[in-house]
Amino acid sequence: MSSLNRTKILLGITGGIAAYKVPALVRLLLANGADIQVVFSANAHHFVTPTAIQALTGKPVRDNLWDAEAELAMGHIELARWADLILITPATANSIAKFANGIADDLLSTLLLASEVPVLLAPAMNQRMYLHPATQSNLQRLSAFGYSFIGPDSGEQACGDEGPGRMSQPEAICEAVIQAVSDTNQPHASTSGNWLITAGPTQEPIDPVRYISNRSSGKQGLALAHAALAAGGNVTLVAGPGVPASNPRINRIDVITAVDMHAAVHRALTDIDVFLGVAAVADYRPTAAAEQKIKKTQKADDLTSLPLTENPDIIASVVASGSAKCVIGFAAETDNTLQHAKDKKQRKGLNAIILNDVSDQSIGFDSHQNAVIFIDDNGATSFEKQPKDRLAERLVHEIISRFDVA
Ligand SMILES: Cc1cc2nc3c(=O)[nH]c(=O)nc-3n(C[C@H](O)[C@H](O)[C@H](O)COP(=O)(O)O)c2cc1C
């Protein structure tokens, strides 16, 4: 039996140069037994012709929400219901921005909003467009909706630039579609263990309106949670304040303080294969948070010192509990980074530590990019500067293979 066995694929093509590769992809999907209906964005016409696509699929390309004849034959909502899976390739920066914001101003974006089936996108664009914070945060939003991505690949681009943003090859896209269809048919099979991940900062109240916190955005922890989910893991995310929305298939617990995070982690700590402590947990909290807002007019003496109490060491307590097979921490360091990270790994008894050199302002905190060194008992592996979601995928695969997570 063919692997796509009459799976109904709604294939969206948007206005990117890589659209010229889509006819080859259509042939591969058809050869694997897919039933394909292609929908063009208005700008896709500049890159590939409906005639070429129609000759392959045997169906007219749909491209217009206002085509009365096509609407009568199969209305747009009916078309959204028809699909078992939506694949958009190439997905331009513009279309990704529209999808991330729920804009429905043409047939393809309207179909996407009207559908509940799995969505796969193969982004393709110039590397600067891909690395732009607007595109990166749009991609994170789409991840949180549960959409999956194929690629993009890195390398030489049509415009002459070098970097990430090339559309994946038709063979890789076809393979990802076959995998997604097989995953959908066994939706609850966990193939990559139980993951417990902390992300973001904590806030330690001084009074009802003020707190001590740090610059962590939670993006790297969130990206790791999405990557572990995509790899087939069951994921629980304990998220500090301000961590962006996560995929609804992630079991998310929102907390504010380090003490709350510690309690939430220990409640979730049963049968965990991988604990990833990515959160930037405050080491200290004000000993007594004032119940009322502290006034500027209060005596200066009272305001010049703030007694602090040490917070629980969450990651060390996870190691001590023995309830996680593999415990991995993050070290954000600014000086003598490798030595500090190795010391921390040793001191806390971690299986591995992921070192983030935050003295480089273009990576780490607040940024969409990161570069890290993964250190375990077998040595250190460097991961060059790249978008946090790509890095997360690579780290999750590294962890799965090094620690035999299943
Ligand atoms: C020659 C050419 C190639 C382009 N290639 C891409 C591309 O690969 N990716 C992309 O995001 N935009 C690309 N663009 C820009 C998009 O076509 C433009 O943003 C358009 O508004 C996208 O519309 P759509 O998303 O509705 O299809 C290209 C534009 C031109 C003129």
The ligand as an ORCA input file, in Angstrom:
! r2SCAN-3c Opt
* xyz 0 1
  C      12.097     37.504     -7.542
  C      11.460     37.475     -6.180
  C      11.704     36.412     -5.353
  C      11.135     36.367     -4.063
  N      11.397     35.293     -3.263
  C      10.886     35.284     -2.010
  C      11.156     34.184     -1.157
  O      11.841     33.218     -1.509
  N      10.632     34.211      0.096
  C       9.876     35.259      0.540
  O       9.457     35.235      1.709
  N       9.582     36.291     -0.272
  C      10.051     36.337     -1.517
  N       9.770     37.396     -2.340
  C       8.889     38.454     -1.829
  C       7.433     37.993     -1.870
  O       7.068     37.580     -3.181
  C       6.515     39.100     -1.352
  O       6.805     39.348      0.022
  C       5.071     38.776     -1.537
  O       4.303     39.823     -0.950
  C       4.662     37.435     -0.939
  O       3.275     37.228     -1.113
  P       2.494     35.940     -0.585
  O       3.068     35.609      0.739
  O       1.076     36.391     -0.487
  O       2.652     34.897     -1.608
  C      10.317     37.441     -3.630
  C      10.061     38.509     -4.481
  C      10.636     38.531     -5.741
  C      10.346     39.709     -6.637
*
